Amino acid sequence: MGHLEALVASAGTPFTRSYLQAHAALRLVLDRESRMVVNAVQKSQTVRRVLHEQTGRDHTNRYRDATDAALSPVESIGTIQAQLARAEQDVQNALAQHRDEMHNLSSLEQEMELFLASEDSVALAEIHDMTSTAFEQTVAALARRDGNQVTRESGGARDLGADVIALTPDRLRIVFQCKHRQAGVGKVGSPDMQTLNGTARPEHKADIVVAVTNGTFTKPATDFARTHDIHLLDQARLQRWATWGEPLSSVLNLA
């Protein structure tokens, strides 16, 4: 029972989804094998009852006629034992895999705790209180933290939709459009995505286009971005990048 107590997921961390997936996989095996065991127990009880009623008789001949290929109760005992042995092994394998996954996730969480205590971690509350310019500079600093070369740290009246520009170690050009929302409240709409789409690649030669906000995006903006290969970094994803230290390439599934 001690292992099963670990099935309570760690909430509110970058690894919550991984915890839930690992727990779900284990529960699936346990549910499947428990049903098999219940079925095997019922069969064994039937065999026990029949043997008790027919003690001293030739059970094989009694429960199988010449044309019936089904196992007699006596013969089914070996099958039941094999099923139980397989179920036990499957459960042990599932428990071992789950322990390994929990250990790995625990190690990752310890690393994250160290990162949260470092100066490289930027809290959402701090971001919410920033000015728009400070937000752009923070995005530039985060891009630099990931090992990118930042060539533009802040936009302006003539930025043509590119507030921050960075080059990855592979020399891919990332163009960021930054939309700050006071206190993290507010949405970025489709017109901003259309503007970014019209300039990021034609004007700035972007390989990767990112719209980042400490708020959220409207559904039309999300639909437009998906259609035009624009990566969206909303508040939740921004927290993974800025606060928890997950690289942008991982947050946006760029690898």
C-alpha positions in Angstrom: 0.0 0.0 0.0 3.0 2.3 0.6 3.7 2.5 -3.1 0.1 3.2 -4.0 0.1 6.2 -1.7 2.5 7.9 -4.2 -0.3 8.1 -6.7 -1.2 11.6 -5.5 0.2 13.9 -8.2 2.4 16.8 -7.4 0.2 19.7 -8.4 1.3 23.0 -10.0 4.7 22.0 -11.3 6.1 21.5 -14.8 6.0 17.8 -14.1 2.3 17.5 -13.1 1.4 16.0 -16.5 4.2 13.5 -16.3 3.1 12.4 -12.9 -0.5 12.0 -14.1 0.6 10.0 -17.1 2.8 7.7 -15.0 0.0 7.2 -12.5 -2.5 6.5 -15.2 -0.3 3.9 -16.8 0.2 2.1 -13.5 -3.5 2.2 -12.7 -4.3 0.7 -16.1 -2.1 -2.3 -15.4 -3.4 -2.7 -11.9 -7.0 -2.6 -13.1 -6.4 -5.0 -15.9 -4.6 -7.5 -13.8 -7.1 -7.2 -10.9 -9.9 -8.2 -13.2 -7.9 -11.1 -14.4 -7.2 -12.2 -10.8 -10.8 -12.0 -9.8 -11.7 -14.1 -12.8 -9.0 -16.7 -12.0 -10.2 -16.8 -8.3 -13.8 -17.4 -9.5 -12.6 -20.2 -11.8 -10.5 -21.8 -9.0 -13.6 -21.7 -6.7 -15.6 -23.5 -9.3 -12.9 -26.2 -9.6 -12.7 -26.5 -5.8 -16.5 -27.0 -5.6 -16.6 -29.5 -8.4 -13.7 -31.5 -7.0 -15.4 -31.5 -3.6 -18.6 -32.8 -5.1 -17.0 -35.4 -7.2 -14.2 -36.7 -5.0 -12.9 -40.0 -6.0 -14.1 -40.0 -9.6 -12.2 -39.6 -12.9 -12.7 -35.9 -13.4 -11.0 -35.7 -16.7 -13.3 -38.2 -18.3 -16.3 -36.8 -16.6 -15.8 -33.2 -17.8 -14.4 -33.7 -21.3 -16.1 -35.8 -23.9 -14.4 -37.0 -27.1 -15.4 -34.0 -29.2 -15.0 -31.3 -26.6 -11.7 -29.5 -26.7 -12.4 -27.3 -23.6 -10.3 -27.8 -20.5 -11.8 -29.8 -17.7 -11.9 -28.2 -14.2 -8.9 -30.3 -13.2 -6.9 -29.4 -16.3 -7.8 -25.7 -15.9 -5.8 -25.5 -12.6 -2.5 -25.2 -14.5 -3.9 -22.5 -16.8 -5.2 -20.5 -13.8 -1.8 -20.8 -12.1 0.0 -19.6 -15.2 -2.4 -16.6 -15.5 -1.8 -15.7 -11.9 2.0 -15.9 -12.3 1.8 -13.7 -15.4 -0.4 -11.2 -13.6 2.0 -11.0 -10.7 5.0 -10.5 -13.0 3.1 -7.8 -15.0 2.2 -6.0 -11.7 5.8 -6.2 -10.5 7.1 -4.8 -13.8 4.6 -2.0 -13.7 5.5 -1.1 -10.1 9.2 -1.1 -11.0 8.7 1.2 -14.0 6.5 3.5 -11.9 9.2 3.7 -9.2 11.8 4.6 -11.8 9.6 7.3 -13.3 8.9 8.8 -9.9 12.6 8.8 -9.0 13.4 10.6 -12.2 10.7 13.1 -11.7 11.7 13.7 -8.1 15.3 14.4 -9.3 14.0 16.9 -11.9 11.9 18.6 -9.3 14.9 19.0 -7.0 16.8 20.6 -9.8 13.8 22.9 -10.4 13.7 23.9 -6.7 17.4 25.0 -7.0 16.6 27.0 -10.1 13.6 28.7 -8.5 16.0 29.9 -5.7 18.5 31.3 -8.2 18.6 34.8 -9.8 17.8 33.3 -13.2 14.2 32.5 -12.2 11.7 35.3 -13.0 8.4 35.1 -11.2 5.1 35.8 -12.9 4.2 38.4 -10.3 7.4 40.3 -11.1 6.6 40.1 -14.8 3.0 41.3 -14.3 4.3 44.5 -12.6 6.7 45.3 -15.5 6.4 48.0 -18.1 6.1 47.0 -21.7 9.7 47.9 -22.3 10.9 46.0 -19.3 8.9 43.0 -20.5 10.6 43.1 -23.8 14.0 43.3 -22.2 13.1 40.4 -19.9 12.2 38.3 -23.0 15.6 39.2 -24.5 17.3 38.2 -21.3 15.5 34.9 -21.2 16.5 34.2 -24.8 20.1 35.0 -23.9 19.8 32.7 -20.9 18.9 29.8 -23.3 22.2 30.4 -25.1 20.9 32.5 -27.9 22.6 35.6 -29.4 20.3 38.5 -28.9 20.6 41.1 -31.7 17.6 43.3 -30.7 16.5 43.7 -27.1 13.5 46.0 -27.4 11.2 47.3 -30.1 9.9 50.7 -30.9 7.8 52.7 -33.3 9.6 51.4 -36.3 10.2 47.8 -35.2 7.8 46.3 -37.8 6.4 43.8 -35.4 9.8 42.6 -34.0 10.4 43.5 -30.4 13.2 41.0 -29.8 15.4 39.2 -32.3 17.7 36.3 -31.4 19.9 33.8 -33.1 20.1 30.2 -31.9 23.4 28.3 -31.7 22.2 26.7 -35.0 21.9 30.2 -36.5 18.1 30.1 -36.7 16.6 33.6 -36.4 13.8 33.9 -33.7 11.5 36.9 -34.0 9.5 37.8 -30.8 6.5 40.1 -30.6 5.9 40.9 -27.0 2.5 41.9 -25.6 2.5 42.9 -22.0 -0.8 42.9 -20.1 -1.0 44.7 -16.7 -1.4 42.3 -13.8 -1.5 39.5 -16.4 -5.1 40.3 -17.3 -6.1 40.7 -20.9 -5.9 38.9 -24.2 -4.0 39.3 -27.4 -6.2 39.3 -30.5 -5.9 38.2 -34.1 -4.9 41.6 -35.5 -1.6 41.5 -33.7 -1.0 38.0 -35.1 -1.8 39.3 -38.6 0.7 42.2 -38.2 3.4 39.8 -36.9 2.8 37.4 -39.8 3.1 40.1 -42.3 6.5 41.3 -41.2 8.3 38.5 -39.3 9.4 36.5 -42.3 9.3 39.0 -45.2 11.0 41.8 -43.3 13.0 40.1 -40.5 13.8 36.8 -42.2 12.5 34.8 -39.3 13.0 31.1 -39.1 10.9 30.9 -35.9 8.1 33.4 -35.1 7.0 33.7 -31.4 4.2 35.9 -29.9 4.7 36.1 -26.2 2.4 37.6 -23.6 1.9 37.4 -19.8 -1.8 37.3 -20.6 -3.6 35.0 -22.9 -4.6 34.8 -26.6 -8.1 34.9 -28.1 -9.4 31.9 -30.0 -9.2 33.8 -33.4 -5.6 34.7 -32.6 -4.8 31.0 -31.7 -6.5 29.8 -34.9 -4.6 32.3 -37.0 -1.3 31.5 -35.4 -1.8 27.7 -35.9 -2.5 28.3 -39.6 0.5 30.5 -40.2 3.1 28.7 -38.1 3.4 31.3 -35.3 4.3 29.9 -31.9 2.3 31.3 -29.0 3.8 31.8 -25.5 0.9 32.6 -23.1 1.1 33.1 -19.4 1.3 29.4 -18.6 4.1 28.7 -21.1 5.8 31.9 -20.1 5.9 30.6 -16.5 7.6 27.4 -17.7 10.2 29.4 -19.5 10.8 32.4 -17.2 10.1 30.9 -13.7 10.8 27.2 -14.0 13.8 27.5 -16.4 12.5 25.1 -19.1 14.3 26.0 -22.4 12.1 27.8 -24.9 12.8 25.0 -27.4 11.2 22.5 -25.0 8.3 24.8 -24.1 7.4 25.3 -27.8 8.3 21.7 -28.8 10.8 23.0 -31.4 13.2 20.1 -31.1 
